[in-house]
């Protein structure tokens, strides 16, 4: 409520959010660039999202489809999709399903950590894209 003769204090100026940090590819990685048309299937099934590190592991790659034609194979680890790291496998699958044109996958060449009950899996999925 504002009464006649009263003034409102001005709100402090909004501060700009700091710019988002660029995602840096892992040191031990390989970039795979594919061109996907509207009728192309990637031919990949994600096995799991390992821990909180956002590395997505491929369970299956279908022979003759786009991923296979670009040398991607089962067991490969996707660190980045079009320069973005996904900590949620469901979001990564969605991004891959919606990606057309130039698709960049950064594959991590580092060894997977051993799977244990203490490590746990986050967002385990088995989705084909």
N, C-alpha and C positions, 0 to 999 in steps of 0.2 A: 504494500500500500504506500503510495506517495502522497504526501500532504502538500497543499499549495504553499509555495515559498520554500520548500525543501529541495535540495539538490541531491542527486545520487552520485556517489563516488564512482569514478570510472573504473572498470575492471582492469586489472593489470594486463599489459600486452601479452598476447599468446606467444609462447616460445615454440619455435619450430622443432619438430622431432629430428633427432640426429639422422643423417642418411643411413640407409640400411647397408650393412657391411657386405661386400661382395663375397660370394661363396668361393673359396679357394679349393681347387681340385686336390685330392690327396697326392702326396709326393710320388707314390708308386702307383700310377694310374695310366690308363690308355683311353683316348677319345675315339669313339665310333660315331660317325656322322652318316645318317640315313636320310633318304628322300622318300617320304610316304605319300602316296596318292590316295584318293578317296576310297578306292577299292582294295588297297593293300592291307593285309593283316600282318601284325608284327610277329606273331607266332611265339609268344613267350608266356610261361606260367611262373608267377612268383611263388617261391616257397615260403619265405619268411622275412620278417624285418628283424634283424639281429640286434637285440638289446636296444639301447637308446642312441646308437651311433648312426642310425639311418641307412645302413648298408642293406640293400635288398638283394636277396640271393635268388637266382633263377633255378627253378626245379626242372623245367623242361623247355626245350627250344624245338619247334617243329621244322623238320627238314623241308627245304624249298620255299619257306616263307621269309619275309624281309630280314628278321634278326639273323637267321641262319645264313642267308646270303651275304651278310656283313661279318661273318665269322664269330658271332656270339654263340655261346654254347652253355649247356646245363652246368651249373656250378659257378658261372660267372657272377660277379658281385657288382651291382649298379650303385655307385656312390652319388651321382648327380644325373638328373634328367633335365636337359636344356638349361644347365647351369644352376639348377636348384636342388637343394638337399631336402629329402622328404623323411621326416621322422615317423610318419604314419603310412604304413603300406597301403591302406585303403585309398588314401589321397594320391599316392604314387600311381596306383592302378588307374584311378580316374584320370589323372594327367596323361598317362600313356594312351588310354582309350580315346581321349579328345585331341591328341597331338597328330597333326598332319603337316605336310610340307617338310621342312628341315627339322630333323630330330637329332639331338646330340645326347649320347649316353656316355658318361664318364665311368669307366669300369675300374674298380679298385683291384689292384694286383696283389694286395696284401693277403696273407693267410687269414682265414676265418678263425676267430677264437673258438676254443672247444665249447661245445654245447653242454651246459650243466643246469641242474635245477636251481642253483644259486644265481646263475646268470639270467635265466628266464628269457622268454620271448615276449615281445610287445607287438600286438596287432597282427598275430599270425593269420595269414591268408593263403589261399590257393586259388588265385584268379588268373584266367587266361586273357591275354591282351594281344 
